Amino acid sequence: MFAVHLVAFYFTKLKEDQIKKVDRFLYHMRLSDETLLDIMARFQAEMEKGLGKDTNPTASVKMLPTFVRAIPDGSENGEFLSLDLGGSKFRVLKVQVSEEGKRNVQMESQFYPTPNEIIRGNGTELFEYVADCLADFVRTKGLQHKKLPLGFTFSFPCRQTKLEEGVLLSWTKKFKARGVQETDIVSRLTKAMRKHKDLDVDILALVNDTVGTMMTCAYDDPYCEVGVIIGTGTNACYMEDMSNIDLVEGDEGRMCINTEWGAFGDDGALEDIRTEFDRELDLGSLNPGKQLFEKMISGLYLGELVRLILLNMAKAGLLFGGVKSSTLLTKGKIETQHVAAMEKYKEGLANTREILVDLGLEPSEADCIAVQHVCTIVSFRSANLCASALAAILTRLRENKKLARLRTTVGMDGTLYKIHPQYPKRLHKVVRKLVPNCDVRFLLSESGSTKGAAMVTAVACRVQAQRKQIDEVLALFQLTRQQLVDVQGKMRAELEYGLKRKTHALATVKMLPTYVYGMPDGTEKGKYLALDLGGTNFRVLLVKIRSGRRSVRMYNKIFAIPLEIMQGTGEELFDHIVQCIADFLDYMGLKGAQLPLGFTFSFPCRQANIDKGTLIEWTKGFKATDCEGEDVVDMLREAIKRRNEFDLDIVAVVNDTVGTMMTCAYEDPNCEIGLIAGTGSNMCYMEEMRNIELVEGNEGKMCINTEWGGFGDNGCIDDIRTQYDMEVDEGSLNPGKQRYEKMTSGMYLGEIVRQILIDLTKQGLLFRGRISERLRTRGIFETKFLSQIESFSLVLQETVKELAPQCDVMFLLSEDGSGKGAALITAVAKRLQQPRREN
């Protein structure tokens, strides 16, 4: 017992000594309450300068009018598009605001990367890239049926003279595109969009991301009149009395002011606060001497600040025995996410050690304690500085309203605020201490600033779109029975080509063997893991199968696949998948259980066995490098080895169509075809082994994954393709490929309708000949709207019955998805393996 107390005393003493050492080294970063109140007063003075007509030109805090004059009142309704450019990713969003005053918003969004060569290259190319992303989003979401206005969240200082116009004053963060400053952003984007002849978007609002955050939160809480972002960059906005804004005519009402507080101190007002580390960081930045307040606060810089401090402490012999690794000497090697990890409650010290080891260092226990405290001081100073400026804004609001006590809400957003475990409570505590006469609620913006841009647009306008049908054009899509019979014959021929060794290479329908030899017979039992990867969401399932009763119980968890992972490296993708598996196993209490696993991998694969699948090519927006031509099962196994936490028995890799067939076959033993008609389109079926020349053996059956989406890529169905099909194909990510899929699947049907509407409008047959801005936007017409007009499943069943009258076909909907099918395939494979092992 005495030894335990001795160890505890030693550790406590060690921690105290290291904290004192760091405190002495970073004395100037520890800001007293008196200093914070002084900074608050300085910021109040800068706000006054920015609002004054005569003093604004020399003010560092520009206090930019946004021409947003009101927050949402709940009466807004309709659909809107929104763009968000300004951070590490670019976002496009569709927003549906409900009617009748119900504060309900439904959103669909897509993230796109912002490559360095785009954001630091030519300005024209930047806006062309934004237009390309918008066109892609509109096409994939099928939004072209309505005229929808657009709000543009542009997270950089702009001088506005009206809501739909903004001249860029200066780039911040990592952006440095040439030839954009002092030009109108809306005009630049509008010009770029003209290159997309089918993209017709009307930009009705240009909004800063901070304003967007405020508007998003104000829709949920009418008391919200301040927006703050603490992320890659930092900024704040608030509702100011018009009578105080000299830069805009009029005294009635209020207008949102974008403070652009990141530039606070650019005039030297914070020189006594800045340290040698701040100055060193600034000199190495893209914009020396600018955004000095932001460089002491935001996520883009905190990690680098920590690195510079650690490097200086190492040089002084205060850390790591004076040793400096090459990685520690490298700019950008410590990121803000590392700072957040090192400050985590309980795991912080372990995380610190792991991060330092990754930096090529050999830290002692004392080093880890010291480094963790460095992170605390740097992030605490960030929160303190932010709190001082925010307290100044809250004081101004209270004084404007002539209140003894203010009740208000601050809308919050930003990655640093969201991911740092200690940051929010530190900020909240200091703000309430600095303004005790303000009752402040901090509301996290769950939907981001992009929704806010749409809300600004919603406040500004209402739009209704009308639609008509013209029989002459639709007749092109009404195929005669003879045309359908011809298509049937051509498809049959392509199926044969795909099965034969000599013609397989030239076949457009690849007829890929899956090595699934049998169907469930009801004797399957046990616990199985299943993975389902095929889109932006990844699903992990535990499937419990009981024999005899055909009973299946499933437990699953859905994980997001971020765009940067989808389009990163293969190693990153599979490491992310294994991380999700680990989280699921922890969640289910199954860590250490070696369960058989089935992997639904919904991309074209060439298989040499049931547990071997070589990726032919990515589809559905995936572009992870070093995967095509590689065995995805091997890549998953390698990722599991890298993590070195658990082992899994990967029994089968299957296509989602095969999984669908197996799921239905478990309910109905007569099921031997699987069909998916969704985002993409595909079919599989059980083929006689004697007809499959690509695989040895003549006995029994094997499931064939047809990959029929490529049917017609050789031109054999050009006679039924319309001009609209060709336009959709030309505007797709893969022109000339997957032509059949582009005529049948959910990803494209809405876009075909949009092309028809544009053509009819040009002819003066719809909308009085006026093509709406929204109608020009690719992908704006969603396929789900077609299903509200026409019953696809009924048409499918009737047409099959007409073309195959000798077949009595029952259509069974797969209720449980392809993930369950992967588990069943694994169970069947284990059942079939048993006799082989015994032999």
SULKABEL-V873164 format. One record per residue. N is the residue number from 1. PSI is psi in whole degrees, 0 to 359 (NA if undefined). D_CENTER is the distance of its C-alpha to the mean C-alpha in whole Angstrom. Layout:
n | psi | d_center
N | PSI | D_CENTER
N | PSI | D_CENTER
This chain:
n | psi | d_center
1 | 319 | 52
2 | 322 | 54
3 | 320 | 52
4 | 314 | 48
5 | 324 | 49
6 | 316 | 50
7 | 316 | 47
8 | 318 | 45
9 | 318 | 47
10 | 314 | 47
11 | 317 | 43
12 | 316 | 43
13 | 318 | 45
14 | 316 | 43
15 | 316 | 40
16 | 318 | 42
17 | 317 | 44
18 | 321 | 40
19 | 317 | 39
20 | 320 | 42
21 | 314 | 42
22 | 319 | 38
23 | 320 | 39
24 | 319 | 42
25 | 325 | 40
26 | 36 | 38
27 | 318 | 40
28 | 347 | 39
29 | 348 | 35
30 | 107 | 37
31 | 129 | 37
32 | 165 | 40
33 | 321 | 40
34 | 318 | 42
35 | 319 | 40
36 | 319 | 37
37 | 325 | 39
38 | 317 | 40
39 | 320 | 37
40 | 315 | 36
41 | 320 | 39
42 | 320 | 39
43 | 324 | 35
44 | 319 | 37
45 | 321 | 39
46 | 324 | 37
47 | 315 | 35
48 | 317 | 39
49 | 317 | 39
50 | 329 | 36
51 | 338 | 37
52 | 137 | 40
53 | 319 | 41
54 | 330 | 43
55 | 346 | 42
56 | 318 | 38
57 | 330 | 39
58 | 1 | 39
59 | 139 | 37
60 | 328 | 34
61 | 105 | 32
62 | 342 | 32
63 | 63 | 31
64 | 126 | 30
65 | 138 | 30
66 | 347 | 27
67 | 18 | 29
68 | 110 | 27
69 | 354 | 31
70 | 154 | 29
71 | 162 | 27
72 | 143 | 26
73 | 5 | 29
74 | 352 | 27
75 | 355 | 29
76 | 145 | 26
77 | 158 | 25
78 | 185 | 24
79 | 142 | 21
80 | 153 | 19
81 | 153 | 16
82 | 143 | 15
83 | 149 | 13
84 | 109 | 12
85 | 126 | 13
86 | 348 | 14
87 | 205 | 12
88 | 344 | 11
89 | 155 | 8
90 | 134 | 9
91 | 138 | 8
92 | 139 | 10
93 | 141 | 11
94 | 129 | 14
95 | 129 | 16
96 | 113 | 19
97 | 127 | 21
98 | 162 | 24
99 | 179 | 28
100 | 33 | 31
101 | 4 | 29
102 | 125 | 27
103 | 78 | 24
104 | 129 | 22
105 | 131 | 18
106 | 138 | 16
107 | 147 | 13
108 | 131 | 11
109 | 165 | 8
110 | 133 | 6
111 | 142 | 4
112 | 147 | 7
113 | 161 | 9
114 | 84 | 12
115 | 148 | 15
116 | 322 | 18
117 | 340 | 21
118 | 311 | 19
119 | 348 | 19
120 | 13 | 22
121 | 224 | 24
122 | 137 | 25
123 | 321 | 24
124 | 318 | 25
125 | 326 | 23
126 | 311 | 20
127 | 331 | 20
128 | 323 | 21
129 | 317 | 17
130 | 316 | 16
131 | 321 | 18
132 | 317 | 17
133 | 319 | 13
134 | 316 | 15
135 | 319 | 17
136 | 315 | 15
137 | 314 | 13
138 | 322 | 16
139 | 311 | 17
140 | 333 | 15
141 | 353 | 15
142 | 52 | 19
143 | 16 | 19
144 | 4 | 22
145 | 347 | 25
146 | 154 | 25
147 | 109 | 25
148 | 127 | 22
149 | 164 | 22
150 | 137 | 20
151 | 134 | 19
152 | 110 | 18
153 | 114 | 16
154 | 108 | 18
155 | 49 | 18
156 | 156 | 21
157 | 124 | 25
158 | 145 | 26
159 | 117 | 30
160 | 142 | 29
161 | 349 | 33
162 | 170 | 31
163 | 323 | 27
164 | 28 | 27
165 | 143 | 28
166 | 125 | 27
167 | 123 | 28
168 | 127 | 26
169 | 314 | 29
170 | 150 | 27
171 | 153 | 24
172 | 182 | 22
173 | 226 | 20
174 | 2 | 19
175 | 140 | 20
176 | 33 | 23
177 | 136 | 23
178 | 147 | 27
179 | 22 | 29
180 | 327 | 27
181 | 141 | 28
182 | 23 | 31
183 | 157 | 29
184 | 120 | 28
185 | 318 | 24
186 | 317 | 24
187 | 320 | 27
188 | 317 | 25
189 | 320 | 22
190 | 317 | 25
191 | 318 | 27
192 | 325 | 24
193 | 337 | 23
194 | 337 | 27
195 | 341 | 26
196 | 98 | 24
197 | 335 | 27
198 | 11 | 25
199 | 113 | 23
200 | 94 | 25
201 | 136 | 23
202 | 106 | 24
203 | 111 | 23
204 | 349 | 25
205 | 133 | 23
206 | 122 | 22
207 | 138 | 21
208 | 151 | 20
209 | 329 | 17
210 | 321 | 19
211 | 318 | 21
212 | 319 | 18
213 | 315 | 17
214 | 316 | 21
215 | 324 | 21
216 | 312 | 18
217 | 328 | 20
218 | 334 | 24
219 | 329 | 23
220 | 332 | 23
221 | 106 | 26
222 | 344 | 28
223 | 351 | 29
224 | 121 | 26
225 | 16 | 28
226 | 141 | 26
227 | 135 | 22
228 | 135 | 21
229 | 128 | 18
230 | 89 | 19
231 | 232 | 16
232 | 315 | 16
233 | 188 | 19
234 | 146 | 21
235 | 168 | 22
236 | 153 | 24
237 | 165 | 25
238 | 165 | 28
239 | 115 | 30
240 | 148 | 33
241 | 133 | 37
242 | 329 | 37
243 | 342 | 41
244 | 357 | 40
245 | 96 | 38
246 | 338 | 40
247 | 348 | 38
248 | 138 | 37
249 | 146 | 40
250 | 145 | 41
251 | 352 | 42
252 | 141 | 40
253 | 198 | 37
254 | 163 | 34
255 | 144 | 32
256 | 131 | 28
257 | 126 | 29
258 | 105 | 26
259 | 326 | 28
260 | 53 | 26
261 | 351 | 27
262 | 335 | 26
263 | 2 | 29
264 | 127 | 31
265 | 354 | 34
266 | 342 | 34
267 | 10 | 38
268 | 3 | 39
269 | 347 | 38
270 | 19 | 37
271 | 327 | 39
272 | 344 | 40
273 | 327 | 37
274 | 146 | 36
275 | 175 | 36
276 | 330 | 37
277 | 322 | 34
278 | 319 | 32
279 | 320 | 34
280 | 318 | 34
281 | 315 | 30
282 | 317 | 30
283 | 330 | 33
284 | 4 | 30
285 | 174 | 27
286 | 337 | 27
287 | 70 | 28
288 | 138 | 31
289 | 358 | 33
290 | 155 | 30
291 | 44 | 28
292 | 324 | 30
293 | 316 | 29
294 | 323 | 25
295 | 347 | 26
296 | 354 | 28
297 | 314 | 25
298 | 165 | 21
299 | 337 | 19
300 | 337 | 19
301 | 339 | 23
302 | 317 | 24
303 | 319 | 23
304 | 324 | 25
305 | 314 | 28
306 | 317 | 28
307 | 314 | 29
308 | 320 | 31
309 | 313 | 33
310 | 320 | 33
311 | 316 | 35
312 | 323 | 37
313 | 322 | 38
314 | 318 | 39
315 | 327 | 41
316 | 2 | 43
317 | 16 | 43
318 | 349 | 42
319 | 149 | 39
320 | 28 | 39
321 | 25 | 42
322 | 3 | 42
323 | 137 | 40
324 | 118 | 37
325 | 161 | 35
326 | 327 | 33
327 | 319 | 30
328 | 333 | 31
329 | 352 | 32
330 | 126 | 29
331 | 136 | 27
332 | 4 | 23
333 | 341 | 24
334 | 121 | 23
335 | 167 | 20
336 | 329 | 19
337 | 330 | 18
338 | 319 | 21
339 | 315 | 23
340 | 318 | 21
341 | 322 | 22
342 | 339 | 25
343 | 9 | 26
344 | 143 | 25
345 | 135 | 27
346 | 302 | 29
347 | 357 | 27
348 | 312 | 27
349 | 320 | 30
350 | 318 | 29
351 | 320 | 26
352 | 313 | 28
353 | 314 | 30
354 | 318 | 28
355 | 319 | 26
356 | 322 | 29
357 | 319 | 30
358 | 334 | 27
359 | 6 | 29
360 | 20 | 32
361 | 163 | 34
362 | 79 | 36
363 | 144 | 36
364 | 174 | 39
365 | 320 | 38
366 | 320 | 39
367 | 316 | 37
368 | 318 | 34
369 | 317 | 35
370 | 315 | 36
371 | 319 | 32
372 | 321 | 31
373 | 326 | 33
374 | 313 | 32
375 | 318 | 28
376 | 315 | 29
377 | 316 | 32
378 | 313 | 29
379 | 327 | 26
380 | 319 | 29
381 | 320 | 30
382 | 310 | 27
383 | 321 | 27
384 | 315 | 30
385 | 317 | 30
386 | 317 | 27
387 | 323 | 29
388 | 313 | 32
389 | 320 | 31
390 | 321 | 29
391 | 325 | 33
392 | 318 | 34
393 | 316 | 32
394 | 321 | 33
395 | 320 | 37
396 | 318 | 36
397 | 315 | 35
398 | 319 | 38
399 | 322 | 40
400 | 322 | 39
401 | 357 | 40
402 | 48 | 43
403 | 145 | 42
404 | 329 | 44
405 | 132 | 40
406 | 135 | 37
407 | 123 | 34
408 | 168 | 31
409 | 138 | 27
410 | 120 | 25
411 | 128 | 21
412 | 144 | 19
413 | 172 | 16
414 | 141 | 14
415 | 320 | 13
416 | 315 | 17
417 | 325 | 18
418 | 321 | 15
419 | 338 | 16
420 | 123 | 19
421 | 334 | 22
422 | 344 | 25
423 | 309 | 23
424 | 312 | 23
425 | 327 | 27
426 | 314 | 28
427 | 311 | 27
428 | 316 | 28
429 | 316 | 31
430 | 320 | 32
431 | 313 | 32
432 | 332 | 34
433 | 324 | 36
434 | 330 | 37
435 | 73 | 37
436 | 345 | 39
437 | 17 | 40
438 | 126 | 36
439 | 104 | 34
440 | 129 | 31
441 | 132 | 28
442 | 120 | 24
443 | 118 | 22
444 | 130 | 18
445 | 104 | 16
446 | 336 | 13
447 | 359 | 12
448 | 175 | 12
449 | 343 | 14
450 | 319 | 12
451 | 322 | 14
452 | 321 | 17
453 | 321 | 18
454 | 323 | 18
455 | 322 | 20
456 | 316 | 22
457 | 322 | 23
458 | 321 | 24
459 | 327 | 26
460 | 334 | 27
461 | 165 | 28
462 | 140 | 28
463 | 139 | 28
464 | 141 | 29
465 | 145 | 29
466 | 154 | 32
467 | 139 | 32
468 | 161 | 35
469 | 139 | 36
470 | 117 | 39
471 | 326 | 40
472 | 320 | 41
473 | 317 | 38
474 | 338 | 37
475 | 332 | 40
476 | 334 | 38
477 | 355 | 36
478 | 89 | 39
479 | 139 | 40
480 | 166 | 43
481 | 322 | 44
482 | 321 | 46
483 | 319 | 43
484 | 321 | 41
485 | 319 | 44
486 | 316 | 43
487 | 318 | 39
488 | 315 | 40
489 | 318 | 43
490 | 320 | 41
491 | 318 | 38
492 | 319 | 41
493 | 318 | 42
494 | 325 | 38
495 | 317 | 38
496 | 316 | 41
497 | 318 | 41
498 | 331 | 37
499 | 336 | 40
500 | 140 | 42
501 | 318 | 42
502 | 323 | 44
503 | 356 | 42
504 | 318 | 38
505 | 330 | 37
506 | 351 | 38
507 | 139 | 36
508 | 336 | 33
509 | 107 | 33
510 | 340 | 33
511 | 63 | 34
512 | 124 | 32
513 | 139 | 34
514 | 348 | 32
515 | 23 | 35
516 | 109 | 35
517 | 339 | 38
518 | 167 | 39
519 | 161 | 38
520 | 138 | 38
521 | 6 | 41
522 | 351 | 41
523 | 355 | 42
524 | 142 | 39
525 | 163 | 38
526 | 182 | 36
527 | 137 | 33
528 | 146 | 30
529 | 146 | 26
530 | 141 | 24
531 | 145 | 21
532 | 104 | 19
533 | 123 | 16
534 | 357 | 15
535 | 204 | 12
536 | 346 | 8
537 | 142 | 10
538 | 133 | 13
539 | 134 | 16
540 | 133 | 19
541 | 146 | 23
542 | 122 | 26
543 | 122 | 29
544 | 119 | 32
545 | 130 | 35
546 | 134 | 38
547 | 158 | 41
548 | 309 | 43
549 | 1 | 42
550 | 53 | 39
551 | 130 | 37
552 | 129 | 33
553 | 138 | 31
554 | 142 | 27
555 | 128 | 25
556 | 162 | 21
557 | 138 | 18
558 | 133 | 15
559 | 145 | 12
560 | 147 | 8
561 | 100 | 8
562 | 152 | 5
563 | 322 | 6
564 | 336 | 8
565 | 316 | 10
566 | 325 | 10
567 | 21 | 12
568 | 224 | 13
569 | 158 | 17
570 | 322 | 18
571 | 319 | 19
572 | 319 | 16
573 | 310 | 14
574 | 331 | 18
575 | 322 | 18
576 | 318 | 14
577 | 315 | 16
578 | 325 | 19
579 | 317 | 18
580 | 318 | 16
581 | 315 | 20
582 | 316 | 21
583 | 320 | 20
584 | 316 | 21
585 | 319 | 24
586 | 314 | 25
587 | 322 | 24
588 | 357 | 26
589 | 36 | 29
590 | 13 | 29
591 | 125 | 29
592 | 344 | 32
593 | 125 | 32
594 | 91 | 32
595 | 147 | 31
596 | 145 | 31
597 | 138 | 28
598 | 136 | 27
599 | 105 | 24
600 | 113 | 22
601 | 101 | 21
602 | 52 | 20
603 | 153 | 21
604 | 122 | 24
605 | 145 | 26
606 | 119 | 30
607 | 142 | 31
608 | 352 | 34
609 | 173 | 34
610 | 336 | 33
611 | 25 | 31
612 | 124 | 30
613 | 110 | 28
614 | 120 | 27
615 | 124 | 24
616 | 307 | 25
617 | 150 | 22
618 | 152 | 19
619 | 181 | 18
620 | 31 | 15
621 | 354 | 12
622 | 138 | 13
623 | 26 | 15
624 | 131 | 15
625 | 161 | 19
626 | 33 | 22
627 | 318 | 21
628 | 131 | 23
629 | 0 | 27
630 | 153 | 26
631 | 116 | 27
632 | 333 | 24
633 | 317 | 26
634 | 320 | 27
635 | 323 | 24
636 | 317 | 23
637 | 319 | 26
638 | 320 | 26
639 | 322 | 23
640 | 320 | 25
641 | 319 | 28
642 | 321 | 26
643 | 324 | 25
644 | 42 | 28
645 | 330 | 28
646 | 167 | 29
647 | 146 | 30
648 | 148 | 29
649 | 92 | 31
650 | 107 | 29
651 | 324 | 31
652 | 142 | 29
653 | 127 | 27
654 | 154 | 26
655 | 152 | 25
656 | 330 | 23
657 | 320 | 26
658 | 318 | 29
659 | 321 | 27
660 | 316 | 27
661 | 315 | 31
662 | 324 | 32
663 | 314 | 30
664 | 327 | 33
665 | 333 | 35
666 | 328 | 36
667 | 326 | 36
668 | 106 | 39
669 | 345 | 40
670 | 352 | 41
671 | 122 | 37
672 | 17 | 37
673 | 140 | 35
674 | 133 | 31
675 | 130 | 29
676 | 124 | 25
677 | 90 | 25
678 | 229 | 21
679 | 316 | 18
680 | 186 | 21
681 | 135 | 24
682 | 166 | 26
683 | 146 | 30
684 | 164 | 32
685 | 165 | 35
686 | 117 | 38
687 | 148 | 40
688 | 134 | 44
689 | 328 | 44
690 | 342 | 47
691 | 354 | 44
692 | 95 | 42
693 | 346 | 43
694 | 348 | 40
695 | 137 | 41
696 | 148 | 44
697 | 146 | 46
698 | 353 | 48
699 | 142 | 48
700 | 199 | 45
701 | 161 | 42
702 | 144 | 38
703 | 133 | 35
704 | 126 | 34
705 | 106 | 30
706 | 326 | 31
707 | 53 | 28
708 | 356 | 30
709 | 333 | 27
710 | 0 | 29
711 | 130 | 32
712 | 355 | 33
713 | 344 | 32
714 | 7 | 36
715 | 3 | 37
716 | 344 | 38
717 | 23 | 37
718 | 337 | 37
719 | 340 | 40
720 | 357 | 37
721 | 136 | 34
722 | 173 | 34
723 | 330 | 34
724 | 321 | 30
725 | 319 | 29
726 | 322 | 30
727 | 319 | 28
728 | 317 | 25
729 | 315 | 26
730 | 330 | 26
731 | 3 | 23
732 | 174 | 21
733 | 340 | 19
734 | 70 | 22
735 | 138 | 25
736 | 354 | 28
737 | 153 | 27
738 | 44 | 26
739 | 320 | 28
740 | 318 | 29
741 | 324 | 25
742 | 347 | 25
743 | 352 | 28
744 | 342 | 27
745 | 163 | 23
746 | 337 | 21
747 | 340 | 19
748 | 337 | 22
749 | 318 | 24
750 | 323 | 23
751 | 326 | 23
752 | 316 | 26
753 | 318 | 27
754 | 318 | 26
755 | 322 | 28
756 | 315 | 31
757 | 320 | 31
758 | 315 | 30
759 | 316 | 33
760 | 323 | 35
761 | 319 | 35
762 | 327 | 36
763 | 359 | 39
764 | 15 | 39
765 | 347 | 39
766 | 151 | 36
767 | 33 | 35
768 | 29 | 38
769 | 8 | 37
770 | 118 | 34
771 | 118 | 31
772 | 157 | 28
773 | 323 | 26
774 | 323 | 23
775 | 333 | 25
776 | 351 | 25
777 | 119 | 21
778 | 134 | 20
779 | 8 | 18
780 | 341 | 19
781 | 110 | 21
782 | 143 | 20
783 | 332 | 22
784 | 335 | 22
785 | 331 | 24
786 | 320 | 27
787 | 338 | 27
788 | 337 | 28
789 | 321 | 31
790 | 140 | 32
791 | 97 | 32
792 | 317 | 31
793 | 322 | 32
794 | 318 | 36
795 | 317 | 36
796 | 311 | 35
797 | 318 | 37
798 | 321 | 40
799 | 320 | 39
800 | 317 | 39
801 | 323 | 43
802 | 320 | 44
803 | 341 | 43
804 | 66 | 44
805 | 339 | 47
806 | 357 | 48
807 | 127 | 45
808 | 100 | 45
809 | 133 | 41
810 | 133 | 39
811 | 124 | 36
812 | 120 | 34
813 | 130 | 30
814 | 108 | 28
815 | 334 | 27
816 | 5 | 26
817 | 178 | 23
818 | 345 | 24
819 | 317 | 23
820 | 321 | 26
821 | 321 | 28
822 | 320 | 27
823 | 320 | 29
824 | 320 | 32
825 | 319 | 32
826 | 317 | 32
827 | 317 | 35
828 | 317 | 37
829 | 319 | 36
830 | 321 | 37
831 | 318 | 40
832 | 334 | 41
833 | 331 | 41
834 | 310 | 44
835 | 324 | 47
836 | 317 | 46
837 | 318 | 46
838 | 321 | 49
839 | NA | 51
